[in-house]
């Protein structure tokens, strides 16, 4: 899918025709769409195809005045057990166009259009990319809040019922944080290189905006690492609890087995075909049952004092 847009009065609006477009948004483009955009913008085809790869790592590349910036953005994957993953979000900067390429329908441009501030003009590349990067950082923070709330919900459910499903959900959340931490850390080398996009010294406002981007991404990375450490500790704690619960159950079952073994021992002895005490007594059965009950009671008292029950 291709959308042709431009910046008008601080807002991103649809362009009347492809020739008047300043921004070209591509979502999971086909080969024919890639060729049409290449013809319109003169963007290198390898830049466009590289941005289509959802597993592309964050990087910055320049070729004959055309810049490629690949970032990683969070995306809710409803077809996967992992609720949130990260995908590549590519920006190809040609002399007259900004081409956005993503393999999924990301919320970056939607968040940019619904923001309170004005969208920078398309010809101010560093300001527009910095604003887009701020939107990406806020998406990370938004999904980190979701992961934290989901982890708290799973933790409460585990306290009431420690099932395998709860632990698997916790593991999937930990995977999300691993994706986030890896992606956020991969952006660090890109920010210093963005300063060379305009080919001039950046103004104080542009430097301040870029510094805001670095701070937001650093904050998102720190939060992801904190949540990841907390989840990892929780997983270890719950694994220890499960192991301890298993030990308690095995101890209880062993105690019950020993208590039941005492009457079985008495019954086995008096079942032998040899001369036995009380065999001529009319109360032999009651005596043997009483002995079994007494031994079982003594065993239960001893185990109770040892806190085996």
C-alpha positions as a LaTeX table, in Angstrom:
\begin{tabular}{lrrr}
\hline
Residue & $x$ (\AA) & $y$ (\AA) & $z$ (\AA) \\
\hline
Unk1 & 0.00 & 0.00 & 0.00 \\
Unk2 & 1.21 & 3.50 & $-0.87$ \\
Unk3 & 0.03 & 6.81 & 0.56 \\
Unk4 & 1.15 & 10.17 & $-0.83$ \\
Unk5 & 1.20 & 12.98 & 1.74 \\
Unk6 & 2.62 & 16.41 & 2.44 \\
Unk7 & 3.00 & 18.77 & 5.39 \\
Unk8 & 0.55 & 21.66 & 5.33 \\
Unk9 & 0.12 & 24.17 & 8.18 \\
Unk10 & 1.92 & 21.90 & 10.61 \\
Unk11 & $-0.21$ & 18.85 & 9.78 \\
Unk12 & 0.37 & 15.80 & 7.60 \\
Unk13 & $-2.36$ & 15.76 & 4.95 \\
Unk14 & $-2.96$ & 13.68 & 1.80 \\
Unk15 & $-1.36$ & 15.01 & $-1.37$ \\
Unk16 & $-3.55$ & 15.76 & $-4.36$ \\
Unk17 & $-1.32$ & 13.72 & $-6.67$ \\
Unk18 & 1.99 & 11.79 & $-6.45$ \\
Unk19 & 3.96 & 14.64 & $-8.07$ \\
Unk20 & 3.00 & 17.10 & $-5.31$ \\
Unk21 & 3.74 & 14.64 & $-2.51$ \\
Unk22 & 6.57 & 15.33 & $-0.08$ \\
Unk23 & 6.11 & 12.17 & 1.96 \\
Unk24 & 5.55 & 8.70 & 0.54 \\
Unk25 & 4.31 & 6.09 & 3.01 \\
Unk26 & 4.69 & 2.44 & 2.00 \\
Unk27 & 3.23 & $-0.44$ & 3.99 \\
Unk28 & 4.30 & $-3.96$ & 2.98 \\
Unk29 & 4.86 & $-2.79$ & $-0.64$ \\
Unk30 & 4.87 & $-5.12$ & $-3.62$ \\
Unk31 & 7.62 & $-5.20$ & $-6.23$ \\
Unk32 & 5.54 & $-3.06$ & $-8.59$ \\
Unk33 & 4.95 & $-0.45$ & $-5.88$ \\
Unk34 & 8.65 & $-0.36$ & $-5.08$ \\
Unk35 & 9.43 & 0.28 & $-8.74$ \\
Unk36 & 6.82 & 3.07 & $-8.96$ \\
Unk37 & 8.25 & 4.82 & $-5.92$ \\
Unk38 & 11.80 & 4.37 & $-7.20$ \\
Unk39 & 10.79 & 6.03 & $-10.46$ \\
Unk40 & 9.06 & 8.91 & $-8.64$ \\
Unk41 & 11.69 & 9.63 & $-5.99$ \\
Unk42 & 14.91 & 8.26 & $-7.57$ \\
Unk43 & 15.57 & 6.35 & $-4.35$ \\
Unk44 & 18.00 & 3.41 & $-4.68$ \\
Unk45 & 16.08 & 0.15 & $-4.93$ \\
Unk46 & 18.37 & $-1.54$ & $-2.41$ \\
Unk47 & 17.47 & 1.13 & 0.17 \\
Unk48 & 13.77 & 0.54 & $-0.41$ \\
Unk49 & 14.04 & $-3.24$ & $-0.29$ \\
Unk50 & 16.26 & $-3.15$ & 2.80 \\
Unk51 & 13.63 & $-1.16$ & 4.69 \\
Unk52 & 11.03 & $-3.79$ & 3.78 \\
Unk53 & 12.87 & $-6.42$ & 5.81 \\
Unk54 & 11.15 & $-6.47$ & 9.21 \\
Unk55 & 14.29 & $-7.96$ & 10.81 \\
Unk56 & 16.63 & $-5.21$ & 9.55 \\
Unk57 & 18.78 & $-3.80$ & 12.35 \\
Unk58 & 18.99 & $-0.05$ & 13.09 \\
Unk59 & 21.51 & 1.60 & 10.79 \\
Unk60 & 22.35 & 4.76 & 8.86 \\
Unk61 & 23.67 & 4.70 & 5.30 \\
Unk62 & 24.34 & 7.28 & 2.59 \\
Unk63 & 24.63 & 6.76 & $-1.16$ \\
Unk64 & 25.02 & 9.66 & $-3.63$ \\
Unk65 & 23.13 & 12.17 & $-1.52$ \\
Unk66 & 20.36 & 9.76 & $-0.54$ \\
Unk67 & 20.18 & 8.73 & 3.12 \\
Unk68 & 18.73 & 5.56 & 4.61 \\
Unk69 & 17.72 & 5.54 & 8.28 \\
Unk70 & 16.42 & 2.27 & 9.70 \\
Unk71 & 14.82 & 2.32 & 13.14 \\
Unk72 & 13.03 & $-0.35$ & 15.14 \\
Unk73 & 9.44 & 0.32 & 16.22 \\
Unk74 & 7.17 & $-1.69$ & 18.55 \\
Unk75 & 4.26 & $-3.54$ & 16.98 \\
Unk76 & 1.42 & $-5.55$ & 18.53 \\
Unk77 & 1.48 & $-8.95$ & 16.85 \\
Unk78 & $-1.92$ & $-10.55$ & 17.48 \\
Unk79 & $-0.90$ & $-13.71$ & 15.62 \\
Unk80 & 1.97 & $-14.48$ & 17.98 \\
Unk81 & 2.15 & $-15.62$ & 21.59 \\
Unk82 & 4.53 & $-12.72$ & 22.21 \\
Unk83 & 2.18 & $-9.72$ & 22.51 \\
Unk84 & 4.60 & $-7.00$ & 21.34 \\
Unk85 & 7.58 & $-7.31$ & 19.00 \\
Unk86 & 9.76 & $-4.83$ & 17.14 \\
Unk87 & 9.95 & $-4.39$ & 13.36 \\
Unk88 & 12.09 & $-2.29$ & 11.05 \\
Unk89 & 10.88 & 1.19 & 10.13 \\
Unk90 & 12.87 & 2.67 & 7.25 \\
Unk91 & 13.18 & 6.27 & 6.09 \\
Unk92 & 14.74 & 6.98 & 2.70 \\
Unk93 & 15.64 & 10.66 & 2.32 \\
Unk94 & 15.98 & 11.84 & $-1.26$ \\
Unk95 & 16.54 & 15.49 & $-2.30$ \\
Unk96 & 12.79 & 16.08 & $-2.73$ \\
Unk97 & 10.99 & 13.27 & $-0.89$ \\
Unk98 & 10.86 & 11.37 & 2.36 \\
Unk99 & 9.95 & 7.73 & 1.79 \\
Unk100 & 8.68 & 5.74 & 4.76 \\
Unk101 & 8.81 & 1.95 & 4.40 \\
Unk102 & 7.52 & $-0.60$ & 6.92 \\
Unk103 & 6.41 & $-4.21$ & 6.61 \\
Unk104 & 3.43 & $-3.60$ & 8.93 \\
Unk105 & 0.98 & $-0.79$ & 9.58 \\
Unk106 & 2.89 & 1.03 & 12.29 \\
Unk107 & 1.30 & 3.69 & 14.51 \\
Unk108 & 4.21 & 6.11 & 14.11 \\
Unk109 & 2.63 & 8.39 & 11.53 \\
Unk110 & $-0.76$ & 8.16 & 13.24 \\
Unk111 & 0.81 & 9.30 & 16.49 \\
Unk112 & 2.60 & 12.10 & 14.65 \\
Unk113 & $-0.67$ & 13.31 & 13.11 \\
Unk114 & $-2.55$ & 13.31 & 16.42 \\
Unk115 & 0.17 & 15.12 & 18.36 \\
Unk116 & $-0.44$ & 18.53 & 19.87 \\
Unk117 & 2.61 & 20.18 & 18.35 \\
Unk118 & 3.14 & 21.27 & 14.78 \\
Unk119 & 4.77 & 18.84 & 12.37 \\
Unk120 & 8.03 & 20.30 & 10.98 \\
Unk121 & 8.20 & 21.08 & 7.29 \\
Unk122 & 9.31 & 18.22 & 5.07 \\
Unk123 & 12.38 & 20.15 & 3.86 \\
Unk124 & 13.68 & 20.34 & 7.45 \\
Unk125 & 14.80 & 16.72 & 7.52 \\
Unk126 & 16.50 & 16.65 & 10.90 \\
Unk127 & 13.50 & 18.20 & 12.66 \\
Unk128 & 11.00 & 15.88 & 10.98 \\
Unk129 & 13.08 & 12.76 & 11.67 \\
Unk130 & 13.62 & 13.85 & 15.27 \\
Unk131 & 9.87 & 14.36 & 15.70 \\
Unk132 & 9.20 & 10.93 & 14.21 \\
Unk133 & 11.82 & 9.44 & 16.52 \\
Unk134 & 10.11 & 11.05 & 19.51 \\
Unk135 & 6.88 & 9.37 & 18.43 \\
Unk136 & 8.71 & 6.04 & 18.23 \\
Unk137 & 10.16 & 6.55 & 21.72 \\
Unk138 & 6.66 & 7.32 & 23.06 \\
Unk139 & 5.38 & 4.14 & 21.43 \\
Unk140 & 8.06 & 2.21 & 23.33 \\
Unk141 & 7.04 & 3.88 & 26.59 \\
Unk142 & 3.36 & 3.18 & 25.89 \\
Unk143 & 3.99 & $-0.51$ & 25.30 \\
Unk144 & 6.30 & $-0.69$ & 28.31 \\
Unk145 & 3.39 & 0.53 & 30.44 \\
Unk146 & 1.24 & $-2.19$ & 28.90 \\
Unk147 & 3.86 & $-4.86$ & 29.61 \\
Unk148 & 4.21 & $-3.67$ & 33.22 \\
Unk149 & 0.43 & $-3.75$ & 33.75 \\
Unk150 & 0.20 & $-7.21$ & 32.15 \\
Unk151 & 3.05 & $-8.50$ & 34.33 \\
Unk152 & 1.30 & $-7.21$ & 37.47 \\
Unk153 & $-1.92$ & $-8.90$ & 36.37 \\
Unk154 & $-0.17$ & $-12.21$ & 35.73 \\
Unk155 & 1.62 & $-11.97$ & 39.08 \\
Unk156 & $-1.70$ & $-11.64$ & 40.91 \\
Unk157 & $-3.11$ & $-14.61$ & 39.02 \\
Unk158 & $-0.05$ & $-16.68$ & 39.89 \\
Unk159 & $-0.58$ & $-15.95$ & 43.59 \\
Unk160 & $-4.04$ & $-17.54$ & 43.38 \\
Unk161 & $-3.35$ & $-20.32$ & 40.92 \\
Unk162 & 0.16 & $-21.24$ & 39.83 \\
Unk163 & $-0.55$ & $-22.84$ & 36.47 \\
Unk164 & 1.82 & $-23.36$ & 33.57 \\
Unk165 & $-0.17$ & $-20.90$ & 31.46 \\
Unk166 & 0.66 & $-18.07$ & 33.85 \\
Unk167 & 4.38 & $-18.81$ & 33.72 \\
Unk168 & 4.29 & $-19.02$ & 29.91 \\
Unk169 & 2.61 & $-15.59$ & 29.76 \\
Unk170 & 5.33 & $-14.24$ & 32.05 \\
Unk171 & 7.98 & $-15.75$ & 29.77 \\
Unk172 & 6.41 & $-14.14$ & 26.69 \\
Unk173 & 6.45 & $-10.75$ & 28.42 \\
Unk174 & 10.12 & $-11.27$ & 29.21 \\
Unk175 & 10.72 & $-11.97$ & 25.51 \\
Unk176 & 9.04 & $-8.63$ & 24.66 \\
Unk177 & 11.45 & $-6.83$ & 26.95 \\
Unk178 & 14.43 & $-8.61$ & 25.40 \\
Unk179 & 13.29 & $-7.41$ & 21.95 \\
Unk180 & 12.80 & $-3.88$ & 23.30 \\
Unk181 & 16.16 & $-3.73$ & 25.06 \\
Unk182 & 18.05 & $-5.06$ & 22.02 \\
Unk183 & 16.29 & $-2.69$ & 19.61 \\
Unk184 & 16.68 & 0.38 & 21.82 \\
Unk185 & 20.36 & $-0.31$ & 22.38 \\
Unk186 & 20.88 & $-0.64$ & 18.61 \\
Unk187 & 19.76 & 2.97 & 18.03 \\
Unk188 & 22.63 & 4.55 & 19.98 \\
Unk189 & 25.12 & 4.77 & 17.04 \\
Unk190 & 22.51 & 6.40 & 14.78 \\
Unk191 & 21.88 & 9.68 & 16.60 \\
Unk192 & 25.36 & 11.22 & 16.15 \\
Unk193 & 25.24 & 10.43 & 12.43 \\
Unk194 & 21.87 & 12.15 & 11.96 \\
Unk195 & 23.62 & 15.49 & 12.44 \\
Unk196 & 25.22 & 15.09 & 9.00 \\
Unk197 & 21.91 & 14.77 & 7.12 \\
Unk198 & 21.49 & 18.49 & 6.49 \\
Unk199 & 25.14 & 18.96 & 5.51 \\
Unk200 & 25.45 & 21.96 & 7.83 \\
Unk201 & 25.77 & 22.82 & 11.49 \\
Unk202 & 22.48 & 22.28 & 13.26 \\
Unk203 & 20.68 & 25.15 & 14.93 \\
Unk204 & 20.23 & 25.28 & 18.69 \\
Unk205 & 16.58 & 24.21 & 18.37 \\
Unk206 & 17.51 & 21.24 & 16.18 \\
Unk207 & 20.24 & 20.16 & 18.58 \\
Unk208 & 17.81 & 20.46 & 21.49 \\
Unk209 & 15.21 & 18.39 & 19.64 \\
Unk210 & 17.78 & 15.70 & 18.84 \\
Unk211 & 18.89 & 15.71 & 22.47 \\
Unk212 & 15.25 & 15.14 & 23.49 \\
Unk213 & 15.19 & 12.11 & 21.20 \\
Unk214 & 18.32 & 10.67 & 22.80 \\
Unk215 & 16.92 & 11.23 & 26.29 \\
Unk216 & 13.57 & 9.63 & 25.43 \\
Unk217 & 15.21 & 6.55 & 23.89 \\
Unk218 & 17.61 & 6.29 & 26.85 \\
Unk219 & 14.67 & 6.45 & 29.25 \\
Unk220 & 12.81 & 3.78 & 27.31 \\
Unk221 & 15.90 & 1.56 & 27.30 \\
Unk222 & 16.44 & 2.01 & 31.04 \\
Unk223 & 12.80 & 1.18 & 31.76 \\
Unk224 & 12.96 & $-1.89$ & 29.53 \\
Unk225 & 16.08 & $-3.11$ & 31.32 \\
Unk226 & 14.50 & $-2.48$ & 34.75 \\
Unk227 & 11.30 & $-4.33$ & 33.83 \\
Unk228 & 13.35 & $-7.15$ & 32.29 \\
Unk229 & 15.39 & $-7.55$ & 35.48 \\
Unk230 & 12.22 & $-7.52$ & 37.59 \\
Unk231 & 10.54 & $-10.12$ & 35.39 \\
Unk232 & 13.66 & $-12.28$ & 35.41 \\
Unk233 & 13.75 & $-12.14$ & 39.20 \\
Unk234 & 10.04 & $-12.95$ & 39.39 \\
Unk235 & 10.50 & $-15.95$ & 37.10 \\
Unk236 & 13.33 & $-17.25$ & 39.29 \\
Unk237 & 11.24 & $-16.68$ & 42.43 \\
Unk238 & 8.22 & $-18.47$ & 41.01 \\
Unk239 & 10.40 & $-21.36$ & 39.84 \\
Unk240 & 11.72 & $-21.67$ & 43.40 \\
Unk241 & 8.17 & $-21.53$ & 44.77 \\
Unk242 & 7.06 & $-24.28$ & 42.38 \\
Unk243 & 10.02 & $-26.42$ & 43.40 \\
Unk244 & 9.29 & $-25.80$ & 47.08 \\
Unk245 & 5.62 & $-26.67$ & 46.60 \\
Unk246 & 6.65 & $-29.92$ & 44.95 \\
Unk247 & 8.89 & $-30.73$ & 47.91 \\
Unk248 & 6.03 & $-30.04$ & 50.32 \\
Unk249 & 3.69 & $-32.31$ & 48.38 \\
Unk250 & 6.28 & $-35.10$ & 48.21 \\
Unk251 & 6.94 & $-34.78$ & 51.95 \\
Unk252 & 3.21 & $-35.00$ & 52.69 \\
Unk253 & 2.76 & $-38.02$ & 50.44 \\
Unk254 & 5.78 & $-39.74$ & 51.99 \\
Unk255 & 4.41 & $-39.11$ & 55.50 \\
Unk256 & 1.01 & $-40.53$ & 54.54 \\
Unk257 & 2.72 & $-43.57$ & 53.01 \\
Unk258 & 4.65 & $-44.23$ & 56.25 \\
Unk259 & 1.50 & $-43.86$ & 58.38 \\
Unk260 & $-0.38$ & $-46.30$ & 56.15 \\
Unk261 & 2.56 & $-48.71$ & 56.22 \\
Unk262 & 2.19 & $-49.31$ & 60.01 \\
Unk263 & $-1.28$ & $-50.96$ & 59.86 \\
Unk264 & $-0.13$ & $-52.84$ & 56.76 \\
Unk265 & 2.85 & $-54.17$ & 58.72 \\
Unk266 & 0.60 & $-55.42$ & 61.58 \\
Unk267 & $-1.82$ & $-57.02$ & 59.13 \\
Unk268 & 1.06 & $-58.69$ & 57.26 \\
Unk269 & 2.52 & $-60.16$ & 60.47 \\
Unk270 & $-0.82$ & $-61.54$ & 61.65 \\
Unk271 & $-1.51$ & $-62.93$ & 58.23 \\
Unk272 & 1.40 & $-65.38$ & 58.43 \\
Unk273 & 0.60 & $-69.08$ & 58.88 \\
Unk274 & 2.62 & $-69.51$ & 62.14 \\
Unk275 & 1.95 & $-69.49$ & 65.88 \\
Unk276 & 1.00 & $-65.86$ & 66.81 \\
Unk277 & $-0.06$ & $-64.08$ & 70.00 \\
Unk278 & $-3.78$ & $-63.66$ & 70.61 \\
Unk279 & $-4.69$ & $-66.15$ & 67.91 \\
Unk280 & $-6.84$ & $-68.14$ & 70.36 \\
Unk281 & $-8.48$ & $-65.02$ & 71.81 \\
Unk282 & $-12.01$ & $-64.12$ & 70.66 \\
Unk283 & $-10.86$ & $-60.45$ & 70.61 \\
Unk284 & $-7.79$ & $-61.03$ & 68.42 \\
Unk285 & $-9.19$ & $-58.91$ & 65.57 \\
Unk286 & $-9.98$ & $-55.97$ & 67.85 \\
Unk287 & $-6.56$ & $-56.23$ & 69.48 \\
Unk288 & $-4.70$ & $-56.16$ & 66.18 \\
Unk289 & $-6.88$ & $-53.29$ & 64.90 \\
Unk290 & $-6.22$ & $-51.40$ & 68.14 \\
Unk291 & $-2.49$ & $-51.94$ & 67.77 \\
Unk292 & $-2.65$ & $-50.63$ & 64.21 \\
Unk293 & $-4.67$ & $-47.58$ & 65.30 \\
Unk294 & $-2.29$ & $-46.84$ & 68.18 \\
Unk295 & 0.83 & $-47.11$ & 65.99 \\
Unk296 & $-0.77$ & $-44.90$ & 63.33 \\
Unk297 & $-1.76$ & $-42.33$ & 65.93 \\
Unk298 & 1.74 & $-42.30$ & 67.42 \\
Unk299 & 3.22 & $-41.87$ & 63.94 \\
Unk300 & 0.84 & $-39.00$ & 63.15 \\
Unk301 & 1.71 & $-37.26$ & 66.44 \\
Unk302 & 5.44 & $-37.59$ & 65.76 \\
Unk303 & 5.10 & $-36.29$ & 62.20 \\
Unk304 & 2.91 & $-33.43$ & 63.39 \\
Unk305 & 5.54 & $-32.40$ & 65.93 \\
Unk306 & 8.15 & $-32.54$ & 63.18 \\
Unk307 & 5.81 & $-30.36$ & 61.07 \\
Unk308 & 5.59 & $-32.93$ & 58.31 \\
Unk309 & 1.83 & $-32.26$ & 58.14 \\
\hline
\end{tabular}
